[in-house]
Amino acid sequence: MTYHVDDYQADPTRYDGVDYRRCGRSGLQLPPISLGLWHNFGDHEPLATQRAVLRRAFDLGVTHFDLANNYGPPYGSAERNFGTVLAEDLRRYRDELVISTKAGWDMWPGPYGQIGGSRKYLLASLDQSLQRMGLDYVDIFYSHRFDPDTPLEETMGALDSAVRQGKALYVGISSYGPERTREAYAILREMGTPLLIHQPSYSMLNRWVEAELLDTIEDLGVGAIAFSPLAQGLLTDKYLGGIPEDSRAGREGTGVAGQLTEDNLARIRALNDIAGERGQTLAQMALAWALRDRRITSVLVGARTVSQLENSLGALDSPGFTDEELARIDEHAVEGGINWWAESAQG
């Protein structure tokens, strides 16, 4: 499939058959599968490939694109590259898109751009993100992590200010535990800016949200969008026969290789067998499994190629799960020690 700059026209059938899900008790709907730009939209990937993935996603009804200030590498490059494609291909469709970004992890040197939730960091970062993407506003602005060293009132106050300044339509939080989620919700509600959405990690090998967080967000009327539903690629078929050199686990510094323990590989192979019996890839079953609970508004997938994207979206054609299948999956879908964000969630 060959794309040329400036000739893009979105597929007129892009919304046919997509089951958009309401985000909590808000008026906003999100696609069940959204595109995350964490690892595959930095300067190490060809812009032409990124353009093809973004175009194809929108053509297939994916309206939500999720970024953060430090996505890349290098930091900021994913937002800049997305902004290039947005300006050249998707600008006319801006009102059909939900674009989100975040701040809270390390971004620039010094005390004001490192890990934290200060008003100084969050609002400065948002201004930088808007400049990189060429936007006047984002649809959702997140506090990317809970910061125990900053009063939660200050962090939530910064989110409220972003909305009142017209730089964000909605606000969200990511990797907050249940108690901090309730506190953040209450602070924002008093300020008059509702908490729209929570973005936690969640997958077959990382089920921490099921203990309390999903009940919390349901009670509050907050949406949920799960990141890393494929466990950094572990819940695909790419590692069943070893570690490919061009995979994330094959690249130094990603931390993925350390998660490929014998126990995890045994679980992944067993889950892959169940997926095969269902007539799907492991990735498709993992995504369908995460979406089985309607409290999960959407799941975020990454994609280096159009074929990876299309494979993930094939999860939307999945048959429902029988009680027997869910019981078999539960035997193997257990904690795999891959929740890198647990410390932030504990708050």
VEXBA-992306 format. One record per residue (C-alpha): residue in one letter; x, y, z. Coordinates in Angstrom, 2 decimals, decimal comma, always signed. Last residue first. Example, Ala and Ser with C-alpha at 12.3 -4.5 7.8 and 13.67 -1.06 7.14 Angstrom:
BEGIN
PT  res        X        Y        Z
PT    S   +13,67    -1,06    +7,14
PT    A   +12,30    -4,50    +7,80
This chain:
BEGIN
PT  res        X        Y        Z
PT    G    +0,87    +6,45   +45,82
PT    Q    +0,35    +2,76   +45,22
PT    A    -0,27    +3,41   +41,55
PT    S    +3,06    +5,22   +41,17
PT    E    +4,94    +2,27   +42,67
PT    A    +3,06    -0,23   +40,48
PT    W    +4,13    +1,37   +37,18
PT    W    +6,51    -1,36   +36,02
PT    N    +3,71    -3,91   +36,26
PT    I    +5,50    -6,81   +34,56
PT    G    +5,76    -9,33   +37,40
PT    G    +3,71   -11,94   +35,56
PT    E    +0,51   -11,85   +37,59
PT    V    -1,85   -14,51   +36,30
PT    A    -3,55   -15,22   +32,99
PT    H    -2,64   -18,92   +32,89
PT    E    -5,39   -20,64   +34,87
PT    D    -7,66   -17,64   +34,27
PT    I    -7,61   -18,40   +30,52
PT    R    -9,07   -21,85   +31,18
PT    A   -11,85   -20,36   +33,30
PT    L   -12,56   -17,72   +30,67
PT    E   -12,77   -20,41   +27,99
PT    E   -15,18   -22,48   +30,06
PT    D   -17,40   -19,49   +30,79
PT    T   -17,59   -18,89   +27,04
PT    F   -15,89   -15,87   +25,55
PT    G   -17,56   -13,89   +22,80
PT    P   -16,42   -14,28   +19,22
PT    S   -13,73   -11,87   +18,11
PT    D   -14,32    -9,45   +15,23
PT    L   -13,03    -6,52   +17,28
PT    A    -9,80    -8,42   +17,86
PT    G    -9,05    -7,96   +14,16
PT    L    -8,06    -4,44   +15,12
PT    S    -4,84    -5,86   +16,53
PT    N    -4,00    -7,68   +13,30
PT    E    -4,74    -4,57   +11,28
PT    L    -2,35    -2,51   +13,39
PT    Q    +0,41    -5,09   +13,11
PT    S    -0,11    -5,21    +9,32
PT    V    +0,05    -1,42    +9,10
PT    T    +3,45    -1,46   +10,76
PT    R    +5,11    -0,40   +13,99
PT    A    +1,85    -0,59   +15,92
PT    G    +1,04    +0,27   +19,52
PT    V    -2,24    -0,61   +21,11
PT    L    -4,32    +1,26   +23,65
PT    V    -7,49    -0,32   +25,01
PT    S   -10,86    +1,39   +25,24
PT    T   -13,78    +2,03   +27,58
PT    I   -12,86    -0,70   +30,04
PT    R   -15,90    -0,69   +32,33
PT    R   -17,52    -2,80   +29,61
PT    D   -15,47    -5,80   +30,74
PT    R   -14,73    -8,11   +27,79
PT    L   -12,42    -5,43   +26,41
PT    A    -9,32    -6,87   +28,11
PT    W   -10,20   -10,35   +26,79
PT    A   -10,73    -9,02   +23,26
PT    L    -7,29    -7,44   +23,41
PT    A    -5,62   -10,62   +24,64
PT    M    -7,53   -12,74   +22,10
PT    Q    -6,39   -10,55   +19,22
PT    A    -2,80   -10,56   +20,43
PT    L    -2,81   -14,36   +20,77
PT    T    -3,96   -14,68   +17,17
PT    Q    -7,44   -15,89   +16,50
PT    G    -9,33   -19,06   +15,55
PT    R   -10,64   -19,76   +19,04
PT    E    -8,52   -22,93   +19,27
PT    G    -5,54   -20,84   +18,26
PT    A    -6,27   -18,38   +21,05
PT    I    -6,32   -21,22   +23,57
PT    D    -2,93   -22,43   +22,31
PT    N    -1,52   -18,91   +22,55
PT    L    -2,67   -18,76   +26,15
PT    A    -0,68   -21,90   +26,91
PT    R    +2,36   -20,48   +25,12
PT    I    +2,09   -17,21   +27,04
PT    R    +1,82   -19,03   +30,36
PT    A    +4,90   -21,13   +29,64
PT    L    +6,76   -18,02   +28,48
PT    N    +5,85   -16,23   +31,71
PT    D    +7,12   -19,07   +33,85
PT    E   +10,31   -19,41   +31,79
PT    T   +10,98   -15,72   +32,22
PT    L   +10,60   -13,30   +29,33
PT    Q   +10,16   -10,26   +31,56
PT    G   +13,87    -9,44   +31,52
PT    A   +13,77    -9,18   +27,74
PT    V   +11,22    -6,38   +27,99
PT    G   +13,41    -3,95   +29,91
PT    T   +13,57    -1,56   +26,94
PT    G   +17,22    -0,61   +27,46
PT    E   +18,77    -2,73   +24,77
PT    R   +16,68    -3,62   +21,75
PT    G   +15,88    -7,30   +21,23
PT    A   +12,95    -7,14   +23,62
PT    R   +11,44    -4,41   +21,47
PT    S   +11,76    -6,67   +18,41
PT    D   +14,22    -6,24   +15,53
PT    E   +16,64    -8,91   +16,81
PT    P   +13,87   -11,48   +17,29
PT    I   +13,76   -12,98   +20,81
PT    G   +12,93   -16,68   +20,95
PT    G   +10,36   -19,02   +19,45
PT    L    +7,25   -17,85   +21,30
PT    Y    +8,53   -14,29   +21,40
PT    K    +6,69   -12,78   +18,40
PT    D    +3,41   -14,62   +18,98
PT    T    +1,82   -11,80   +20,90
PT    L    +1,06   -11,34   +24,58
PT    L    +4,67   -10,45   +25,40
PT    G    +4,41    -7,38   +23,18
PT    Q    +4,82    -4,82   +25,97
PT    A    +2,16    -6,64   +28,01
PT    L    -0,36    -6,81   +25,14
PT    P    -2,85    -4,64   +27,05
PT    S    +0,01    -2,14   +27,60
PT    F    -2,35    +0,76   +28,26
PT    A    -5,94    +0,34   +29,37
PT    I    -8,44    +3,14   +28,86
PT    A   -10,90    +3,63   +31,69
PT    G   -13,91    +5,93   +31,97
PT    V   -15,04    +7,64   +35,17
PT    G   -18,55    +7,33   +36,58
PT    L   -17,29    +7,49   +40,16
PT    D   -18,67    +4,07   +41,14
PT    E   -17,41    +2,56   +37,90
PT    I   -14,00    +4,14   +38,47
PT    T   -13,77    +2,63   +41,93
PT    D   -15,02    -0,82   +40,95
PT    L   -12,39    -0,92   +38,22
PT    L    -9,71    +0,17   +40,71
PT    E   -10,42    -2,42   +43,39
PT    A    -8,93    -5,86   +42,75
PT    E    -9,48    -5,90   +38,98
PT    V    -7,01    -3,09   +38,32
PT    W    -4,05    -5,27   +39,35
PT    R    -4,47    -7,69   +36,45
PT    N    -1,01    -7,60   +34,88
PT    L    -0,29   -10,77   +32,91
PT    M    -3,65   -10,88   +31,12
PT    S    -3,35    -7,15   +30,63
PT    Y    -3,88    -3,83   +32,33
PT    S    -1,81    -0,68   +32,78
PT    P    -3,97    +2,19   +33,98
PT    Q    -5,36    +5,22   +32,12
PT    H    -8,18    +6,85   +34,09
PT    I   -10,78    +9,02   +32,39
PT    L   -13,04   +12,04   +32,54
PT    L   -12,34   +13,65   +35,90
PT    P   -14,86   +16,49   +35,95
PT    T   -13,72   +20,12   +36,05
PT    G   -15,88   +22,16   +38,45
PT    M   -13,18   +22,82   +41,06
PT    E   -15,08   +20,74   +43,62
PT    R   -15,30   +17,93   +41,08
PT    L   -11,58   +18,15   +40,44
PT    I   -10,75   +17,73   +44,11
PT    A   -13,23   +14,86   +44,54
PT    Y   -11,96   +12,97   +41,48
PT    A    -8,33   +13,36   +42,55
PT    E    -9,15   +12,00   +46,00
PT    R   -11,09    +9,06   +44,59
PT    T    -8,24    +8,26   +42,19
PT    R    -5,74    +8,56   +45,02
PT    E    -7,60    +5,86   +46,93
PT    P    -7,96    +3,57   +43,90
PT    G    -4,31    +3,77   +42,77
PT    Y    -3,16    +6,26   +40,16
PT    S    -1,36    +4,93   +37,06
PT    S    -2,74    +7,60   +34,70
PT    I    -5,02   +10,55   +35,36
PT    G    -7,44   +12,37   +33,07
PT    V    -8,59   +15,77   +31,92
PT    Y   -11,04   +16,99   +29,31
PT    L   -11,27   +19,78   +26,72
PT    A    -7,66   +20,87   +26,98
PT    K    -5,85   +24,14   +26,15
PT    G    -8,90   +26,36   +26,60
PT    Q    -7,37   +28,18   +29,56
PT    R   -10,13   +26,85   +31,82
PT    V    -9,30   +23,29   +30,75
PT    A    -5,58   +23,64   +31,38
PT    S    -6,33   +25,41   +34,66
PT    D    -8,30   +22,41   +35,92
PT    L    -5,39   +20,13   +35,09
PT    A    -3,05   +22,46   +37,00
PT    G    -5,42   +22,47   +39,96
PT    M    -5,38   +18,68   +39,92
PT    T    -1,61   +18,71   +40,39
PT    E    -1,73   +21,47   +43,03
PT    E    -4,57   +19,84   +44,97
PT    L    -2,64   +16,55   +44,90
PT    P    +0,06   +18,25   +46,92
PT    T    +3,42   +17,49   +45,30
PT    D    +5,99   +15,06   +46,71
PT    P    +3,81   +11,97   +46,39
PT    D    +3,52   +12,52   +42,61
PT    F    +0,83   +10,37   +41,01
PT    R    +1,65    +9,62   +37,39
PT    H    +0,88   +10,81   +33,87
PT    S    -1,39   +13,68   +34,93
PT    Y    -3,36   +13,65   +31,75
PT    F    -4,61   +16,13   +29,16
PT    I    -7,52   +15,02   +26,96
PT    D    -8,91   +16,70   +23,82
PT    V    -5,77   +18,66   +23,12
PT    Y    -5,83   +22,36   +22,34
PT    D    -4,49   +24,99   +19,91
PT    L    -2,50   +22,36   +18,06
PT    G    +0,71   +22,36   +16,03
PT    M    +1,82   +19,05   +17,51
PT    R    +5,15   +20,34   +18,82
PT    Q    +3,62   +23,63   +19,97
PT    L    +0,76   +21,90   +21,78
PT    S    +3,21   +19,61   +23,54
PT    Q    +5,39   +22,53   +24,64
PT    D    +2,40   +24,38   +26,11
PT    L    +1,33   +21,18   +27,87
PT    S    +4,81   +20,77   +29,33
PT    A    +4,79   +24,29   +30,76
PT    L    +1,40   +23,60   +32,32
PT    L    +2,41   +20,30   +33,89
PT    Y    +5,88   +21,30   +35,08
PT    K    +5,02   +24,60   +36,77
PT    R    +1,81   +23,23   +38,28
PT    S    +3,86   +20,51   +39,91
PT    G    +3,12   +16,85   +39,24
PT    G    +6,53   +15,27   +39,18
PT    I    +9,31   +13,39   +37,44
PT    Q   +11,62   +15,91   +35,79
PT    G   +10,89   +19,06   +33,87
PT    Y   +10,97   +21,73   +36,56
PT    P   +13,93   +20,57   +38,67
PT    G   +16,50   +20,54   +35,87
PT    P   +16,74   +18,78   +32,55
PT    W   +13,74   +18,06   +30,28
PT    M   +11,13   +15,27   +30,13
PT    D   +11,02   +12,93   +33,13
PT    W    +7,58   +11,51   +33,96
PT    G    +4,51   +13,57   +34,81
PT    A    +3,07   +14,98   +31,62
PT    K    +0,39   +13,64   +29,30
PT    T    -1,12   +13,90   +25,82
PT    S    -4,44   +13,18   +24,20
PT    I    -5,91   +13,62   +20,73
PT    V    -9,54   +12,70   +20,06
PT    L   -10,17   +13,11   +16,35
PT    E   -13,28   +13,80   +14,26
PT    D   -13,02   +17,56   +14,82
PT    R    -9,48   +17,50   +13,47
PT    Y   -10,54   +15,86   +10,18
PT    R    -9,35   +18,69    +7,90
PT    R    -6,00   +18,59    +9,70
PT    L    -5,52   +14,87    +9,02
PT    D    -3,04   +14,60    +6,17
PT    E    -0,34   +17,28    +6,07
PT    A    -0,82   +19,04    +9,40
PT    L    -1,70   +15,85   +11,30
PT    V    +1,19   +13,98    +9,72
PT    T    +3,63   +16,65   +10,87
PT    G    +2,02   +16,93   +14,29
PT    F    +2,38   +13,19   +14,78
PT    N    +6,07   +13,54   +14,04
PT    R    +6,43   +16,35   +16,59
PT    E    +4,40   +14,53   +19,23
PT    A    +6,42   +11,35   +18,71
PT    S    +9,66   +13,34   +18,74
PT    G    +9,13   +14,95   +22,12
PT    Y   +11,66   +12,79   +23,94
PT    P   +14,05   +11,10   +21,53
PT    P   +12,78    +8,45   +21,22
PT    G    +9,85    +8,93   +21,15
PT    Y    +7,22    +9,62   +23,78
PT    N    +8,37   +12,13   +26,40
PT    N    +5,50   +14,64   +26,20
PT    A    +2,82   +11,98   +26,01
PT    L    +0,66   +10,62   +23,20
PT    D    -2,67    +8,90   +22,59
PT    F    -4,50    +8,95   +19,26
PT    H    -8,27    +8,38   +19,35
PT    T   -10,39    +8,21   +16,19
PT    V    -9,70    +4,64   +15,14
PT    G   -12,47    +3,99   +12,61
PT    L   -10,60    +1,81   +10,12
PT    D    -9,61    +4,70    +7,84
PT    F    -8,28    +6,49   +10,93
PT    A    -5,97    +3,59   +11,70
PT    R    -4,89    +3,30    +8,08
PT    R    -3,88    +6,93    +7,97
PT    L    -1,93    +6,74   +11,22
PT    V    -0,14    +3,53   +10,21
PT    A    +0,78    +4,85    +6,76
PT    R    +2,06    +8,13    +8,17
PT    Q    +4,23    +6,32   +10,71
PT    T    +5,73    +4,23    +7,92
PT    A    +6,43    +7,31    +5,82
PT    L    +7,97    +9,03    +8,84
PT    P   +10,57    +6,27    +9,03
PT    E   +11,08    +4,98   +12,60
PT    H   +14,07    +5,97   +14,77
PT    D   +12,76    +9,54   +14,97
PT    G    +9,99    +8,51   +17,33
PT    F    +6,59    +7,16   +16,37
PT    N    +6,84    +3,50   +17,32
PT    H    +7,36    +3,44   +21,08
PT    W    +4,60    +5,38   +22,85
PT    L    +2,27    +6,42   +20,04
PT    G    -0,85    +4,71   +21,35
PT    L    -3,66    +3,96   +18,90
PT    S    -7,14    +3,36   +20,30
PT    I    -9,16    +0,14   +20,30
PT    P   -12,74    +0,24   +21,59
PT    P   -13,21    +3,59   +19,87
PT    L   -14,02    +6,41   +22,25
PT    Q   -17,29    +8,16   +23,10
PT    L   -17,54   +11,42   +25,00
PT    G   -20,77   +12,51   +26,70
PT    S   -19,51   +11,59   +30,14
PT    R   -20,84    +8,86   +32,43
PT    G   -17,81    +6,64   +31,95
PT    C   -16,37    +7,11   +28,49
PT    R   -19,12    +5,91   +26,15
PT    R   -17,99    +3,13   +23,86
PT    Y   -17,81    +3,19   +20,08
PT    D   -18,88    -0,08   +18,46
PT    V   -17,45    +0,34   +14,95
PT    G   -19,70    -1,20   +12,27
PT    D   -19,37    +1,54    +9,70
PT    Y   -17,38    +4,49   +11,00
PT    R   -14,59    +4,39    +8,41
PT    T   -16,95    +3,84    +5,46
PT    P   -16,03    +7,14    +3,78
PT    D   -12,32    +6,16    +3,87
PT    A   -10,37    +9,32    +4,58
PT    Q    -8,97   +11,25    +1,64
PT    Y    -5,20   +11,58    +1,52
PT    D    -3,62   +13,19    -1,52
PT    D    -1,37   +15,71    +0,26
PT    V    +1,51   +13,29    +0,93
PT    H    +1,48   +10,10    -1,07
PT    Y    +0,60    +6,68    +0,28
PT    T    +1,57    +3,29    -1,13
PT    M    +0,00    +0,00    +0,00
